[in-house]
Amino acid sequence: MLRLAPPPPAVRLPSQHPYAALLGAVSVALGALDAHDVAYAQALAGIDFDLPEGAPNAEDRIQLNAAAPLYFASELERAGLLPTAELIAGLFVSGAITQPLGPTANLLHAFWRGRRERLDADERNAIYARVIEPPHFERLMTALCLAMIEQVAQANDRNLREQVLVATHAQSLAAFLAQRVDPMASIAARDIVETINTALVFLRDRKLQAAFAVRDLWRLVAIVGSQNGIPAGAAQQHVDRGRSGQTILLWLTDHYADSATLLDVTKPENFEVVTAAHRWLTLSPEFAARTAAATSPSASPSRMPLPMPMVA
């Protein structure tokens, strides 16, 4: 008699952490700040101060290493992440949260005790306003993102004009940021990102979320954000835009001095930054308004939003 062999045991695939993208972006931010510290020490030892005015130098790269995490942090601030963490820590130490939280209770106590040793919301926002100065940053960033997407759309022609255009916009944005990331902003970047990392540890705790009758970090942020005028769903958009913007600015750190930039999207690193550029644009308020205008009955073809180029 023939017998069928028993089926192989089920393979359990590890599920992706629900906050994997956010935690990855925070890790990238901390890595960029580590690179900033190393580069700053090296530059002090060997920078050539006789370079002609306006030429890219080692110090520009140092400043840009801190600009990317600062931009990411500024979008998380707009999402309401740290204000939520600060409010919850205050509620806990005041006794408003009575559920047992285990080790998370110690984290909340420590976070509250350290509130006077770190930058407060007004100080953080002052740093963001100086470095990511509106509306100039948005204009320069938009121009770079559009140039990237346009080059990829024209990739079959290998047009030198498009390559030079990307490099020109990259240099303009780099010069803008390098002038604004002073030593205070660099120190602030590390303080802010490390505070974000600490806050995420306890905000992700299931027991803490259950105390507010929610099962998700962003629902917790939304509850606090709604009291501060942040629209529902806006928090996740700010997080996605901040992560995409950080990807673009870290790319800028490596390419701001290029005289011409060819974005070959068959290379993973180039595909990642072009995708980030498209995502950053689609999440911008200006793009949303443009899309709404384009879908109106009176929209003309010239007002249609720029599509994401396809990769052959």
C-alpha positions in Angstrom: 0.0 0.0 0.0 1.3 3.4 -0.9 1.4 6.0 1.9 1.8 9.7 1.4 4.6 11.2 3.3 3.4 13.6 6.1 3.5 17.2 5.0 6.5 19.3 6.1 6.0 21.4 9.3 4.5 24.8 8.8 7.1 27.6 8.3 6.4 30.6 10.4 7.6 33.7 8.7 8.6 36.6 11.1 6.1 39.4 10.9 7.4 42.9 10.2 7.4 45.2 13.2 4.5 47.7 12.8 6.9 50.6 13.4 9.8 49.1 11.5 9.9 52.0 9.0 9.9 54.7 11.7 12.5 52.9 13.8 14.7 52.4 10.8 14.5 56.1 10.0 15.4 57.0 13.5 18.4 54.6 13.3 19.5 56.3 10.1 19.2 59.7 11.7 21.4 58.6 14.6 23.9 57.1 12.1 24.1 60.4 10.2 24.8 62.2 13.4 27.6 59.8 14.3 29.0 60.4 10.8 28.7 64.2 11.5 30.7 63.9 14.7 33.5 62.0 13.0 33.6 64.3 10.0 33.7 67.4 12.2 36.8 66.1 14.1 38.5 65.2 10.8 37.7 68.6 9.2 39.1 70.5 12.1 42.4 68.7 11.6 42.7 69.0 7.9 40.3 71.5 6.2 41.9 73.6 3.5 41.0 77.2 4.4 42.6 78.5 1.1 39.8 77.1 -1.1 38.3 79.7 -3.4 35.1 81.3 -2.1 32.0 79.3 -2.9 33.8 76.0 -3.6 32.5 72.9 -1.9 34.5 71.9 1.2 34.6 69.4 4.0 32.7 71.7 6.3 29.7 71.8 4.0 29.4 68.0 4.1 29.6 68.1 7.9 26.7 70.6 8.1 24.6 68.6 5.7 25.1 65.4 7.8 23.1 67.1 10.6 20.5 68.7 8.3 18.9 65.4 7.3 18.1 64.3 10.9 16.9 67.8 11.7 14.5 67.8 8.9 13.2 64.3 9.9 12.8 65.5 13.5 10.9 68.7 12.3 8.3 66.5 10.6 8.0 64.3 13.7 7.4 67.5 15.7 4.6 68.5 13.3 3.2 65.0 13.7 3.0 65.6 17.5 5.3 62.8 18.6 7.3 64.6 21.3 4.4 66.7 22.6 2.5 63.4 23.0 5.4 61.8 24.9 5.8 64.9 27.2 2.1 65.0 28.0 1.9 61.3 28.8 4.9 61.4 31.0 3.4 64.4 32.9 0.1 62.5 33.3 1.9 59.5 34.6 3.9 61.3 37.3 0.8 63.2 38.3 -1.0 59.9 39.0 -3.5 60.2 36.2 -2.4 56.9 34.8 -3.1 54.2 37.4 -2.6 51.0 35.4 0.6 49.1 36.2 3.1 49.6 33.4 6.1 47.5 34.6 9.5 48.7 33.4 7.9 51.4 31.3 7.0 53.3 34.5 10.8 53.8 35.1 11.2 55.1 31.5 8.4 57.6 32.0 9.8 58.8 35.4 13.2 59.3 33.8 11.8 61.1 30.8 9.9 63.5 33.0 12.9 64.1 35.3 15.1 65.0 32.3 12.6 67.5 30.8 14.7 70.5 32.0 17.9 69.1 30.6 16.7 68.8 27.0 15.3 71.4 24.5 11.7 72.3 25.0 9.1 72.6 22.2 9.8 76.3 21.7 13.5 75.8 21.5 13.1 72.9 19.1 10.8 74.9 16.8 13.3 77.8 16.8 16.0 75.4 15.6 13.7 74.0 12.9 12.6 77.4 11.7 16.3 78.6 11.3 17.5 75.5 9.5 14.4 74.4 7.6 13.4 78.0 6.9 10.0 78.3 5.2 9.2 78.9 2.4 12.7 78.9 1.0 13.5 75.3 2.0 10.2 74.0 0.4 10.9 75.8 -2.8 14.5 74.5 -3.1 13.6 71.0 -2.1 10.6 70.9 -4.5 12.9 72.1 -7.4 15.4 69.3 -6.6 12.7 66.6 -6.4 11.1 67.7 -9.7 14.5 67.8 -11.4 15.2 64.2 -10.2 11.9 62.9 -11.5 12.2 64.7 -14.8 15.6 63.3 -15.4 14.4 59.8 -14.8 11.4 60.4 -17.1 13.9 61.5 -19.8 16.4 58.8 -19.0 16.3 57.2 -22.5 17.9 60.4 -23.9 20.7 60.6 -21.4 20.4 64.3 -21.7 23.3 66.2 -20.1 21.0 69.2 -19.5 18.9 67.2 -17.1 22.0 65.9 -15.3 23.3 69.4 -14.8 19.9 70.7 -13.7 19.8 68.1 -10.9 23.3 69.0 -9.8 22.5 72.7 -9.9 19.4 72.3 -7.7 21.4 70.1 -5.4 24.1 72.7 -5.0 21.5 75.4 -4.3 19.8 73.4 -1.6 23.2 72.3 -0.1 24.4 75.9 0.1 21.1 77.0 1.7 21.4 74.3 4.5 25.1 74.6 5.1 24.7 78.3 5.9 22.0 77.5 8.5 23.3 74.4 10.3 25.5 76.1 12.9 27.2 74.3 15.8 24.2 74.9 18.0 21.9 73.3 15.4 24.3 70.3 15.2 24.2 69.8 18.9 20.5 70.2 19.0 20.1 67.6 16.2 21.6 64.9 18.4 19.7 66.0 21.5 16.4 65.9 19.6 16.8 62.6 17.8 18.0 60.9 20.9 14.9 62.3 22.7 12.7 60.9 19.9 14.3 57.5 20.2 13.7 57.5 24.0 10.1 58.6 23.6 9.4 55.8 21.1 10.5 53.1 23.5 7.6 53.9 26.0 5.1 55.1 23.4 5.2 51.7 21.7 4.5 49.9 25.0 1.2 48.0 24.7 0.3 48.5 28.3 0.6 52.2 28.0 -1.5 52.2 24.8 -4.1 50.1 26.6 -4.3 52.7 29.4 -5.6 55.1 26.7 -7.8 52.4 25.2 -5.8 52.3 21.9 -3.7 49.6 20.2 -1.5 51.8 18.1 1.2 54.4 18.6 -0.3 56.8 16.0 -3.8 56.6 17.5 -2.2 57.7 20.8 -0.5 60.6 19.0 -3.8 61.4 17.2 -5.6 61.8 20.6 -3.2 64.4 21.8 -2.9 66.0 18.3 -6.6 66.5 18.0 -6.4 68.7 21.1 -3.7 70.7 19.4 -5.4 71.2 16.1 -3.6 68.4 14.2 -6.0 66.9 11.7 -6.8 63.1 11.9 -4.3 61.1 9.8 -1.9 64.0 9.4 0.6 62.4 11.8 1.4 59.5 9.6 1.8 61.8 6.6 4.4 63.9 8.4 6.3 60.8 9.4 6.3 59.5 5.8 7.4 62.9 4.5 10.1 63.3 7.1 11.5 59.8 6.3 11.5 60.6 2.6 13.0 64.0 3.1 15.8 62.5 5.2 16.6 60.0 2.4 16.9 62.9 -0.1 19.1 65.0 2.2 21.4 62.2 3.0 21.8 61.6 -0.7 22.5 65.3 -1.1 25.3 64.9 1.5 27.1 62.6 -0.9 26.3 64.4 -4.2 26.1 68.2 -3.5 29.5 68.8 -5.1 28.7 66.9 -8.4 28.9 69.0 -11.5 26.4 66.6 -13.3 24.3 63.9 -11.7 23.1 60.8 -13.6 20.3 59.0 -11.7 20.5 55.5 -13.0 17.4 54.0 -11.3 18.6 50.4 -12.1 20.9 51.0 -9.1 19.0 50.5 -5.8 20.4 53.6 -4.1 19.2 55.8 -7.0 15.8 54.2 -7.2 15.4 54.7 -3.5 16.1 58.5 -3.6 14.0 59.1 -6.7 11.1 57.2 -5.1 11.6 59.3 -1.9 11.6 62.5 -4.1 8.2 61.5 -5.6 6.8 60.5 -2.2 8.0 63.8 -0.6 6.3 65.8 -3.4 3.0 63.9 -3.2 2.8 64.4 0.6 3.4 68.2 0.3 0.4 70.5 0.8 1.3 72.3 -2.5 1.1 69.0 -4.4 -2.2 68.1 -2.9 -3.6 71.5 -4.0 -2.2 71.0 -7.4 -3.7 67.5 -7.7 -7.1 68.9 -6.6 -6.9 71.6 -9.3 -5.8 69.0 -11.9 -8.8 66.8 -11.2 -11.3 69.6 -11.5 -13.4 69.7 -14.6 -11.6 72.8 -15.9 -8.1 71.4 -15.4 -5.8 71.7 -18.4 -3.1 69.1 -19.3 -0.3 71.5 -18.2 -1.7 71.5 -14.7 -1.8 67.8 -14.2 0.5 66.4 -11.5 3.8 64.9 -12.5 3.6 61.1 -12.7 6.1 58.7 -11.2 8.4 57.5 -14.0 8.3 53.8 -14.7 11.5 51.7 -14.5 12.2 49.5 -17.5 
